[in-house]
């Protein structure tokens, strides 16, 4: 009874936060929605489909780097490391890395979703019997969510942040997030982080406009989610997916373009849309190796080395806290 009650309250709080964020994002003259809301159950499943699509090279090429350079990465990390993963949706990658490490201390995933954490814990313990797992529920961008880490003694802490997730953050936010990572590490502790490289706009734009239109569904799903969870009346046929590379900002921007002027109601609030205006739903920043090294340096890390896929489309950086 108690557990059910508190989970209802938690859901309601989350709904309110969702509603607040949606009304705030759509209330201004430039409409935006936080990209974290793309990942409900349907969105997460669509994202997995994107990862398997031919045009989205990031996941595949990052997996190649881990497959080809796994031993070198494990050696660089060294013995008795505690692997900390902010956002625990990458079980397969972390499992192979943990398996390659010399007497790892264990795995410390941090995720907003208790279900994802339970699943991660189960999979790691199944695949690697005896591996210690400390799961932390919370938003890894919040400093207090890292507080319990101190109670896990370890010779070396390594933050594992693959998937080009850092690319979703604006450069200043990315700097703040890496600073938060660094503040929870001791000098010499590590960071293994994946970033997509700056490249020609044709390849980049194809990755976010896949020929199977999965990214289009993924993007439009955020409106369906607002309809489902906040009782809004978005007509999805009045919006189109648009993703393009902004070379000055070095990022792929994802938008939903309004095809015809109309209004939408969300919880007693009317939002007017004008034909041609967009809702900005996501940024995926791309980095050169030098550019990312400079971000690392600004955030309390010393770049140590990096690994690339054979086609040099993507980078895994290793840095150490200073
Ligand atoms: C999971 C944030 C790394 O930005 O490339 C894929 C999400 N969006 N296609 C990315 C995404 C559209 C992805 N990240």
Boltz pocket constraint, residues with backbone or C-beta under 6 A from the ligand:
constraints:
  - pocket:
      binder: B
      contacts: [[A, 50], [A, 58], [A, 163], [A, 164], [A, 165], [A, 167], [A, 168], [A, 207], [A, 208], [A, 215], [A, 254], [A, 282], [A, 283], [A, 284]]
      max_distance: 6.0
